[in-house]
């Protein structure tokens, strides 16, 4: 039941942010949101670089049995969310 409300919560939050952009508080809100945006971009970039570094194909496979770490799990969950894939594909 609560999953039905998540899109509405995101929509209301987005409309609220748009409403604040028309007020005098727009610069304050912009200064509050740009570090969050930058942090998300930097964090995802770091995870992607880490994952690419661990799974590079520049020679013979050295660590075939390498365990997945938290970055791999996060990136696969983010990829499933972004593309709308099922959690456990058949």
N, C-alpha and C positions, 0 to 999 in steps of 0.2 A: 504494500500500500504506500509506503513512504517513498518508494522509487518513482512513483508518479509525480511527486512533489519536487524532486530534484531539478527537472528542467524549469519549472515555474520559479523556483528559488533563484536559479541562475539568471533567468529572464528579468525578474524583479531587481536583482542586484545590478544587472547591466543597465536597465532603464534608470535606476537611481544614480548610477555613475554618469550617465548621459545628462540627467537633470542637473547634477552638480556642475557639469561643464558650462552651463549657461549662467552660473552665479559668480559672485566675486570670489568664491572659494576655489575657483578652478585652478589657479596657480598652486595653491596649497595642496590640493588633491593630486595634481600632476607631480609635485615634488614628493608626495608620499608613494605614488604608484610606480614611478620610474625605477626605484631600487628593487621593487618586487619583480618587475618585468625583467630587469637586468639580471637579477638572481636566478630567475627561472631559465633564462637563455644560457647563462654561464653554467648552471648546474646540469642542464641537459647536454650542453656541449662537452662538459667534463666526462659525463657518463658515456657519451658516444666515443670520445677519444680513448677512454679507458677500455671500452669494449673492443674497439678496432685494434688497439695495441695488443690486447690479450689474444685475439683471434686472427692475427695477421698471417698471411700465407706467403712469407718471403723465403721459405726454405722447407726442408723436411719437417714433418710434424714432430715436435719435441714433446709436447704434453697433450697427447690425445685424450687422456683421462682427466683433464683439468676440470675441477668442479666449478659449477656456476657460482658466482658471488652475488652480492646484493645489487650491484650495478646491472648485471645481466638480467636478474629478475625484474628490476624496475623498468629497464628498457623494453623487455618483452611485454610487460603489462601495459606500458605506455603505448607501444606499437599496437597491441590488441585494441586498446581504447581508441586510438586515433583512427584506425581503419575499421573499427566496428566488428572485429572478428570475435568468434566465440571463444570462451575461456579455454575449453578443451575441445579442439576440433576433432572430428571423427575421421 
